[in-house]
Structures are given as structure tokens and as C-alpha cells.
Amino acid sequence: MTSVITSIKDLIASIFEVIFSTIKAAFDAVFSIFHALFATVASVFVTLLNTAKDAVGAVGGVGKFVASNIFVLAFIGIGVYGYLNYRSRQGRPVVVGNKKLN
């Protein structure tokens, strides 16, 4: 008699286990879908932010390059101006090609 009661008890436990595992699997499936959608949206924003950060870095690099070239060209221009000014103060004419500048 106890084996019949134990068998019925195991049968009822198995039925509840099947029902709860089915419900848990359904919730896990829904959660996985929401998680995948959220991860996709988040990855789009992360990609956009990384692209913006890299673009700003590239512009900064180009800006440094242009600024350093402007500095070098300004330094060369100041040097040429100083040399020409020095030559004109010494009384020697500054000649470019066949033209006398002063």
C-alpha cells in the first residue's frame, strides 16, 4: 500500500515539475529575447559613442598636425623676415630674381 501512495506522490510531483519547468522555460525564453534586444540596442549606442570618440581623436590628431605645421611655417617666415630686415639695415639691397626689393 505504501508503494502505491509513494507512486501517486511521485506522479503528482512529476506533473508539477513538468508544469513548473515549462513555465520556467517560457520565462527564460522571453527573458532571453528581451536580453538580446537590449544588448543589440546597447551595442548600437556603444558603437556610435566609440565612433564619435575615434572621430574626435582623429580631428584632434589632424588639429595637432595643422597647428604644428602653422608653427613651423610661422617660424620660417619670421626667420626670413628677420634675415631680409637684417640685410636691408646693413645697406645691402635685397634682390629677388632681377628685382630689387628696397
Secondary structure as UniProt FT lines:
FT   HELIX           2..89
FT   TURN            90..91
FT   STRAND          95..96
FT   TURN            97..98
FT   STRAND          99..100
//
